[in-house]
C-alpha cells in the first residue's frame, strides 16, 4: 500500500513538473517577446537621453535621476520612465508653472473668442497644446516602461517555474526510488512468512 501511495504522489509531482516546464517556457517566450518589442518600439523613436547642458538646465533631483542614462539611446523601460518623469515632466512643469494640462485647458476654454485671439490667449493655447503633446508622449513612454516591467516579471516567474519543476522532478525521482525499495522490502518480509507456513 505504501508503494502505491509513493507512486501516486511521484506521478502527481511529474505532472506538476511538466506543467511548470510548459509555464516556464511560455513565460520565457513572453519575457523575450516583450523585451524585443519594447526595444524595437523605443529605438524607432530615436531619442537620446539628455546629457551635459540638457541635464544642467533641470532641477537637481531630475538631473540626478537621469545621470545614469546620460547620452545613451532610449531603448529600455527604466530609461523610458526616467525620460518621461524627469525630463518631459520637468519641462512641462517649468513651462506651465506647475499647472496641469487640465488646469491650463480649463483656463483656455473659459476665455471668450476675443480673449483667445489675443496674444495672451494664443500663448495660453500654445501652452495647452504643448502640455497635451507632453502628456501624450509621457503616457506612451510610461506604457513602454509598464510592458518592460511585465516582461521582467515574466522572466523571474520563468526562473521560478523552472526551479520548481527541477525540485518536483527530483522529489518524484526520490519517491519512485522509495516505492521500489518499499516493494523489495515488502517482498523480502513476505518470503520468510511463506517459508514458515
C-alpha positions as a Python dict, from the first residue, in 0.01 Angstrom:
ca = {
    (1, 'X'): (0, 0, 0),
    (2, 'X'): (286, 236, 85),
    (3, 'X'): (448, 179, -257),
    (4, 'X'): (121, 265, -434),
    (5, 'X'): (95, 592, -240),
    (6, 'X'): (459, 676, -321),
    (7, 'X'): (398, 612, -691),
    (8, 'X'): (78, 818, -692),
    (9, 'X'): (249, 1115, -527),
    (10, 'X'): (552, 1078, -756),
    (11, 'X'): (338, 1073, -1073),
    (12, 'X'): (147, 1377, -947),
    (13, 'X'): (482, 1551, -896),
    (14, 'X'): (587, 1459, -1251),
    (15, 'X'): (264, 1603, -1393),
    (16, 'X'): (312, 1923, -1192),
    (17, 'X'): (674, 1943, -1309),
    (18, 'X'): (558, 1913, -1671),
    (19, 'X'): (306, 2192, -1614),
    (20, 'X'): (577, 2411, -1461),
    (21, 'X'): (813, 2338, -1751),
    (22, 'X'): (545, 2441, -2000),
    (23, 'X'): (466, 2753, -1795),
    (24, 'X'): (837, 2834, -1772),
    (25, 'X'): (870, 2802, -2148),
    (26, 'X'): (572, 3030, -2210),
    (27, 'X'): (697, 3284, -1956),
    (28, 'X'): (1041, 3281, -2117),
    (29, 'X'): (879, 3344, -2454),
    (30, 'X'): (676, 3632, -2304),
    (31, 'X'): (990, 3781, -2148),
    (32, 'X'): (1178, 3765, -2477),
    (33, 'X'): (887, 3887, -2690),
    (34, 'X'): (807, 4183, -2464),
    (35, 'X'): (1174, 4276, -2432),
    (36, 'X'): (1218, 4272, -2810),
    (37, 'X'): (901, 4473, -2871),
    (38, 'X'): (988, 4738, -2611),
    (39, 'X'): (1340, 4769, -2754),
    (40, 'X'): (1214, 4796, -3114),
    (41, 'X'): (939, 5047, -3037),
    (42, 'X'): (1159, 5270, -2824),
    (43, 'X'): (1456, 5251, -3061),
    (44, 'X'): (1234, 5361, -3352),
    (45, 'X'): (1169, 5688, -3170),
    (46, 'X'): (1537, 5781, -3200),
    (47, 'X'): (1551, 5950, -2858),
    (48, 'X'): (1888, 6004, -2694),
    (49, 'X'): (1891, 6050, -2321),
    (50, 'X'): (1987, 6405, -2219),
    (51, 'X'): (2340, 6485, -2114),
    (52, 'X'): (2562, 6784, -2045),
    (53, 'X'): (2382, 7117, -2078),
    (54, 'X'): (2042, 6948, -2112),
    (55, 'X'): (2091, 6792, -1767),
    (56, 'X'): (2233, 7109, -1616),
    (57, 'X'): (1916, 7301, -1703),
    (58, 'X'): (1697, 7063, -1500),
    (59, 'X'): (1625, 7069, -1127),
    (60, 'X'): (1893, 6874, -936),
    (61, 'X'): (1665, 6584, -844),
    (62, 'X'): (1561, 6534, -1206),
    (63, 'X'): (1920, 6564, -1332),
    (64, 'X'): (2034, 6309, -1074),
    (65, 'X'): (1763, 6062, -1186),
    (66, 'X'): (1876, 6093, -1549),
    (67, 'X'): (2253, 6094, -1486),
    (68, 'X'): (2299, 5716, -1511),
    (69, 'X'): (2143, 5712, -1860),
    (70, 'X'): (2313, 6027, -1994),
    (71, 'X'): (2388, 6011, -2366),
    (72, 'X'): (2255, 5659, -2422),
    (73, 'X'): (1981, 5565, -2666),
    (74, 'X'): (1639, 5541, -2501),
    (75, 'X'): (1563, 5172, -2557),
    (76, 'X'): (1470, 5024, -2217),
    (77, 'X'): (1176, 5056, -1983),
    (78, 'X'): (1370, 5222, -1700),
    (79, 'X'): (1510, 5479, -1944),
    (80, 'X'): (1159, 5549, -2075),
    (81, 'X'): (1031, 5607, -1722),
    (82, 'X'): (1323, 5832, -1631),
    (83, 'X'): (1282, 6037, -1950),
    (84, 'X'): (904, 6069, -1902),
    (85, 'X'): (913, 6156, -1531),
    (86, 'X'): (1233, 6359, -1507),
    (87, 'X'): (1281, 6523, -1846),
    (88, 'X'): (945, 6572, -2016),
    (89, 'X'): (755, 6637, -1693),
    (90, 'X'): (1025, 6875, -1568),
    (91, 'X'): (992, 7080, -1888),
    (92, 'X'): (612, 7070, -1872),
    (93, 'X'): (617, 7193, -1511),
    (94, 'X'): (865, 7468, -1597),
    (95, 'X'): (654, 7588, -1892),
    (96, 'X'): (326, 7585, -1700),
    (97, 'X'): (448, 7692, -1355),
    (98, 'X'): (346, 7351, -1224),
    (99, 'X'): (-8, 7363, -1365),
    (100, 'X'): (-152, 7050, -1524),
    (101, 'X'): (-294, 7018, -1873),
    (102, 'X'): (-643, 7009, -1723),
    (103, 'X'): (-589, 7338, -1541),
    (104, 'X'): (-440, 7517, -1843),
    (105, 'X'): (-705, 7377, -2076),
    (106, 'X'): (-978, 7491, -1837),
    (107, 'X'): (-832, 7842, -1833),
    (108, 'X'): (-816, 7850, -2212),
    (109, 'X'): (-1169, 7717, -2263),
    (110, 'X'): (-1305, 7975, -2017),
    (111, 'X'): (-1180, 8258, -2243),
    (112, 'X'): (-1418, 8418, -2491),
    (113, 'X'): (-1329, 8429, -2860),
    (114, 'X'): (-1174, 8775, -2839),
    (115, 'X'): (-953, 8672, -2546),
    (116, 'X'): (-849, 8353, -2729),
    (117, 'X'): (-745, 8564, -3027),
    (118, 'X'): (-531, 8795, -2810),
    (119, 'X'): (-158, 8745, -2768),
    (120, 'X'): (-208, 8608, -2416),
    (121, 'X'): (-485, 8378, -2537),
    (122, 'X'): (-265, 8249, -2818),
    (123, 'X'): (18, 8186, -2570),
    (124, 'X'): (-221, 8000, -2339),
    (125, 'X'): (-349, 7795, -2635),
    (126, 'X'): (9, 7711, -2731),
    (127, 'X'): (87, 7606, -2374),
    (128, 'X'): (-227, 7393, -2374),
    (129, 'X'): (-108, 7220, -2694),
    (130, 'X'): (244, 7172, -2553),
    (131, 'X'): (110, 7013, -2234),
    (132, 'X'): (-123, 6789, -2435),
    (133, 'X'): (166, 6664, -2651),
    (134, 'X'): (388, 6624, -2344),
    (135, 'X'): (124, 6420, -2163),
    (136, 'X'): (74, 6204, -2471),
    (137, 'X'): (444, 6131, -2509),
    (138, 'X'): (481, 6069, -2136),
    (139, 'X'): (190, 5826, -2146),
    (140, 'X'): (336, 5632, -2437),
    (141, 'X'): (678, 5612, -2273),
    (142, 'X'): (524, 5500, -1944),
    (143, 'X'): (331, 5227, -2131),
    (144, 'X'): (668, 5110, -2263),
    (145, 'X'): (800, 5108, -1907),
    (146, 'X'): (495, 4913, -1786),
    (147, 'X'): (533, 4649, -2056),
    (148, 'X'): (907, 4623, -1989),
    (149, 'X'): (827, 4564, -1622),
    (150, 'X'): (576, 4294, -1713),
    (151, 'X'): (843, 4129, -1928),
    (152, 'X'): (1091, 4139, -1640),
    (153, 'X'): (835, 3985, -1405),
    (154, 'X'): (765, 3713, -1664),
    (155, 'X'): (1139, 3639, -1675),
    (156, 'X'): (1159, 3599, -1297),
    (157, 'X'): (843, 3386, -1299),
    (158, 'X'): (1000, 3164, -1567),
    (159, 'X'): (1307, 3110, -1350),
    (160, 'X'): (1085, 3024, -1053),
    (161, 'X'): (880, 2782, -1267),
    (162, 'X'): (1194, 2607, -1394),
    (163, 'X'): (1335, 2586, -1039),
    (164, 'X'): (1004, 2445, -912),
    (165, 'X'): (1000, 2190, -1193),
    (166, 'X'): (1353, 2075, -1107),
    (167, 'X'): (1260, 2036, -741),
    (168, 'X'): (948, 1839, -830),
    (169, 'X'): (1143, 1617, -1071),
    (170, 'X'): (1400, 1543, -800),
    (171, 'X'): (1127, 1468, -545),
    (172, 'X'): (941, 1247, -794),
    (173, 'X'): (1259, 1052, -863),
    (174, 'X'): (1317, 1007, -489),
    (175, 'X'): (954, 897, -449),
    (176, 'X'): (986, 637, -726),
    (177, 'X'): (1310, 506, -573),
    (178, 'X'): (1140, 483, -234),
    (179, 'X'): (848, 297, -392),
    (180, 'X'): (1086, 39, -545),
    (181, 'X'): (1264, -8, -212),
    (182, 'X'): (932, -48, -35),
    (183, 'X'): (822, -316, -282),
    (184, 'X'): (1154, -502, -235),
    (185, 'X'): (1131, -470, 142),
    (186, 'X'): (773, -597, 144),
    (187, 'X'): (875, -889, -81),
    (188, 'X'): (1170, -976, 145),
    (189, 'X'): (950, -970, 454),
    (190, 'X'): (677, -1171, 283),
    (191, 'X'): (909, -1462, 173),
    (192, 'X'): (1011, -1583, 520),
    (193, 'X'): (647, -1584, 623),
    (194, 'X'): (560, -1808, 325),
    (195, 'X'): (855, -2037, 400),
    (196, 'X'): (745, -2086, 758),
    (197, 'X'): (388, -2151, 653),
}
